Amino acid sequence: MTPAPLKFGPSALLTPANMVTIARLALAPVAFIWLLADANQSSWPIVALWFALSTSDLLDGHLARRFGRTRSGAFLDPLADKVLSLGGLWAMVIQGRFWWLPVVLITLREAFISAFRSYWGRRGLAVQASQIAKFKTFLQFGAVGWVVFPLTTDIDWLADSFLWAGVAVAWISAAQYVAAGSRATSTMA
């Protein structure tokens, strides 16, 4: 008879999922410095690091479902996603690879939704991440990924398409958050 897997309560801090998320946050500056320092913008080691940081989000989600979701994880996971996506996108702007406008639009969306979720969170309403918001993150990670991937770094339209799709999906998901928050607050009254 195998023992049941260890489950962590909602107030736990040092869970397997949180350790993966903390590692993502700790390695993010390494990726950004590397992206900024490499004038070629692509290499196999950079793409390996970017891929590991981007896809480890799937691992921490799996671990959270298996061992228990926590309040700290609910805060840290989206923070890591924002740090990685915005840091990578802004590194590409500084390198001159991406135009600043789409990255500003994404940054404004992230600031707006963070403020929105924080406001309602203080009032006891948790607005969960939607599937489209997860797709938005995938597109943003992919925009940077196509630039750093040596076989596609010179195919500008590919990364730019992911970037602009990321902008569109970001604002569609923002509208969904606001609509979900409005519905939830109307049922609270």
N, C-alpha and C positions, 0 to 999 in steps of 0.2 A: 504494500500500500504506500503510495507516494503522498508526502504531506502537501497540503494546500499551499499555493504560493503566498508569500508574505504580502499583506495588503497594508498600505499606508493610509492613515486618516487624512482628512482635509487640511489639518494644520501642520502636517509633516513638512520638514524643510529638505533634509538630505536624502532624497529619494533617488533611485536610478535615473528617472526622467529629468529631475532637476540637475543632476550631475552632468548629463549630456548637454542640457541647455546652458549651464554655467560654462562648460568647456567651449560651446559655440561662442558665447559672449567673450570669453578670454582670448580665443583665437581670431576673433573678428579684426582687431587692430593689426595683427600680423598680415592678414589678407589685404587690408586697406593700404598699409605701408608698402607691401609688395606690389600692389596694383599701381600705386603712385610712383614707385621707384623704377618700374620697368617701362622704359620708353616704347618697347615693342607691344606692350599691353597683353601679350599672350605667351604662354609657354606651358609645357606639360606639367611642371610642378604647380604653377598657379591654378591651372584648370583642376588638378587633383585636389588642391586645398579648397577651391571654391565649390567643387562638387561635393566634397565631404561636408563642408559647412552647410550647404544648401539642403542636402538630402538627410542630414542628421536630424532635421526637423521631423522626418517620418519616424526615425528611431525613438525620439523622445515622446512622440505621440503614442507609439506602440507601447512603450514602457509605462506611460501614464495610464493607459487603458488596462494594462495587465496588473500593475501594482497599486493602482489607486490614484485618482486625480487629487491635486492639492490646490489650495488657494495661492500658494507661492508659485506653483507651476502655471496657474492661470494668468499670473502677472508676468512671470519670466519668459514664457514661451513667445507671446506676441512681442515682447520687448526685444528678444533676440532676433526675431524675424524683421522687425523694423530697423534695428541697428545694422543687420547684415544687408538688407535690401537698400536702405537709404545710403549707407556707407559705400557700398559697391557702386551704386548709381552716381553718387557725387564724386567718387574717385574717377569714374569715366568722364564726367563733366570737366573735372580739373585736368585730366589728360587730353581733353579736346575731342574725345570720341563721341560723346553725347551732347546734344544741344541742351541748354539749361532749362528751357521752358517745360518740357515734359517732366523733368525731375522736380522742378518747383511745384508743378501741379500735383505730383505724387506726394511731395513733402507736405503741402497744404492739406491734402486729404488725410494724411496720417495724423497731423496735428489736430485737425478738426475732430476726427473719430476718437482719438485719444482723450480729448477734452470731453466729448460727448459721453464716452463710456465711463470716464471718471466721475462726471457730474451725476449720472444715473446710478453708478456704483455706490456713491456716498448716500444715496437714497434707498439702497437696498435692491436695486434692479440690476441684474447681471445680463448684459447683452452678449450672447454667445457669438463666436465667429461663425460666419456662414460658409457654405461650400464655395460660393463665388469669391469671398474674401480670400480663401485659401488658394483659389485659382489665380487671383491677383498677385499673391506672393510668388507663386510658381512663375508667372510671366515676368515679374521683376527680377527674380533670380536668373531666369533664362536669358533676359536681355544682357546681363553682365556675362553670363556663361558663354553666350555665342561670341562675345568679343574676346574672352580669354582663351577660348578653344582654338588651338593653332590652325585647324583645318577650316575654320569659318571666320576667323578674325577679319579677313578682308571682304567678307560678304556683308557690306554695310546694311543692306535692306533687311537682312534676317534679324539682326539685333535691334535695329530701329523698329521693325514691325512688332517685335515682342515688347519693346518699350512703350510704343503708342497704344498697343492693345492693353498693356498694364495700366496705362493712364485711364483708358475708357472703362475697364473692368473695376478699377479702384473707385471711380466716382459712381458707377452703378451700385457697387457694394455699399458705398457710403449712403446712397439713397435708401437701400434696403435696411441698413442699420437705423436710420432715422424713422423709417416706416415701422420697423419692429418695435422701436422704443416708444413711438406714439401709440401703437396698439396696446403695448404692455401697460403704459401709464393710464390709458383710458379704462382698462380693466381694474386698475388699482383704486380708482376713485370711487 
